[in-house]
């Protein structure tokens, strides 16, 4: 863990989990989205966000717009931006019809609004987003490497190309979204990605990075043995002939 250069952001919408993650020195920021909020039972979007921001003031936090109309997205983005200096506004790279959000991103970046452009899957999308970001305004570009891998594609070449594109925007950080395992953190770190999001389940596994494999093997053997004993498994011996 101490050798990692990548920034680890906690991904979720459970306030208690977020506050627990905030106590961990290796957590450098937070991301949420409407799906995570719904799953966590959040009914009052603004109330939840303001409570999070009341208790977490020192790390970046991304909150997403939820309109499908660009004008309303812009209104929501300006409101969310006003909630705190550590807020990044998540803007989906397209609407639900596939229309590009690039014109909106250009306008908001021109107003100095920090954005986290999300749901990106392709190099061409990153190229388009980079072209409309304002060089002196911080931004996050979230590429869903985990979902890319879910299609059977290797995300590493794509992520490397995205990182190269963003060199023209030195205040924009590439985020590896939706990791599936700890290996993804190591992969993202080695390729120079700036940020990776981790769920609560992955946070609990972070201590396993660099673990001795011989020890891990022994612990696994003990786990199988202990569970068999606890279950009381027995095999009947055949009668001697």
N, C-alpha and C positions, 0 to 999 in steps of 0.2 A: 504493500500500500504506500509506503513512504517513497518508493521509487516512481510512482505515477505522477505524470505532469498534467494529465487531463483533469478538468474540473468535473466533479460529480454532482449532478442535480438530482434531488429527490422528486419523483413523479407520483402524484397522488392527490387526493382531495379529502382525506380524513385528518381533521385538525389535530387530534392527539398524535397520529403518526408523524405529521409534519413537525410538531413541536419536539417530538422525540428525536427526529432526524436533525433538527436545528441544533441539538446539543452535541452532535457529532462533528468534530473539527474538520473532517474530510468532506462534509456536505457544503457546497459552495453556492447553491441556489435551489430554486423550486420551480416546477412546472405543473400545471393543471390543465384540464380540458372539460367540456361539458359532459362527455361520456363518463369520465372519472367522478365528476361531481354527482351525476345521477346515480352511479353505482354506490357512492358513499352516502346517499340519502339526502344530499343537499337540496333543500327546497327554496331557500332564499339566496339567490346568486350573490347579490350585492352585499347582503348581510354577512354571508360567509366570507367573502373576499375582504371586507373591511375588518372583520375579526382577525383573520390571518395577518393582515397588514398591521393591525394594532400590536400583535405579539411578535411579528418577525419584521424588523425594520432595517436590518443590516445586510440582507442578501437579496439578490434579484429574484423576483417571482413573476411568472407568466400567467396571465388570465386571458381567456379567449373570447372573442366576439361570438355571437350565436345567431346573427341574422344571415339571410341568404341574399340580401339586396345590398349592393355596394354603398349606396348612400347611407343606409341605416348602419352598416358595418362601420362606416366612418364616424357616425355620431356616437356609437357605442365605444369605439376606440378612443375618441377624445375624452369621453367620460371616464373610462377605465384608467386612462393615462393620468387623469387628475387625482386618482386615489393615493398616489405615493411616488416618491422619487425612485424607489426600487422596483417599480412596475414595468414589465414588458407586456405589450399588447400582442396577443397571438392573433394573427391574420391567416386564414387558410389560403393556400396558393391559388385556388380557384373557388368559384361558387359551385353549387350542386349541379349546375348545367355544364360545367367545364370551362366557363369563361374566366379568363385570367384576371387575377387581382392586382396585376402590375400597376395599372393606373392609380388605384387607391393607395398602394404601397408607396408610390412616388409622392403622392400628395401628403400622406402622413409623415413620411420621412422628411419632406420639405418643411413640415411644421415642427420638426424636432422630436417627434414621438418615437420612442424606442419600441421596436417591434420584434416579435418572434414569428417569423413566417413559417407556417407549419404544413404538414401533410405532403411534403415534397418527396417525390420518388425518382425523378429523372434529372440528368445533367442539364438538359435544356431548360428545365424549370429553374435550376440554380443560376444558370447563365442569365435568364430573364430577370430574376429577382436582383442579382448583383448589379444589373444595368440600371435599376431604378432606385437603389438605395443611395442615400446621401452619405458621402465618404466620412463626414465628421460626426455622424449620429450613430451611436451604438446599435447593433442589431444582432439577432440570432437567426440562423438559417437552419431549420430542423429537417434533416433528411432521414426518412424512416428506414434505416438500414435493416432493422429486424424484419420489417414487412417485405423488403426487397428479397431478403434471404428466404422468406416463406414461399417465394415463387420459384425457388430453385436456383436463383442467381447469386453469384458471389458479390456481396456489396462492397468489398474492399476496393476494386478498381474504380467503381463509381464514386466512392467517398474520396479517393485520392484525387480524382479529376475535379470534384466539387471544391476540394481544399485549394487546388491550384487556381481555380476561377476566383475564389474569394480573396486571393492575394491582392487584387485590385481594390478591395474594400477592407483596409486594415482594421477597422473598428467593427467589422462583422465577424461573428464567431460561428463556426460549423458545429452543429449539434448532431450526434449519433443518437437517433431516437429509436425506441422500442427494442432495446437489446433483449436477447433471450437467455443469455448465460454469462457467467463471469469472464469467459474467454473473450467476449465482445469488448469488455472494458480494456483488456490487454491489447486487443487488436486495434481499437480506436486510439489508445494511447501511443502505440508504436508508430501509427501512420501520421501522427501529429494532429489528430482531431482535437478541437478545443474543449468540447463539452460532451458528456454522455448522461442521459437520464437513467435512473435506476428506480425500480419499484421497491416497495417495502420488503417484499420477499427476497429481492436481490441484495438489498442492504444487509439483511440478516446473514447472507452468505459471504459478505466481503472479506471476512476474516480467513476464508479459505484460499485467497489468492497467495500463491507461492507455497502452499502447504506441502510437506514432505509426502510423497506418494506411498512410500513404504508404510508410514504411520496411517495414512488414509486407508490403505488396504487392510491393515490390522483392525482398524475401527469398524470397517465394513463387515469383516468376518465376525467380530464380536456382536455387531448389531443383529446379524442373521441368527447367531446362536442364542442371544438373549431373547429375541422375539419367539423363537421356536420353544424355548423353555417356558416363557410366559403363557404361550398358547396351549401348553401341555400336550404337544404332539407326541404320538407314540405309534410304533409299527408293531403289528402282531408277528411274532416269530413263527415260522412253520413248524409243525410237529415233526419230530424225528421219525424217519421210517424204520 
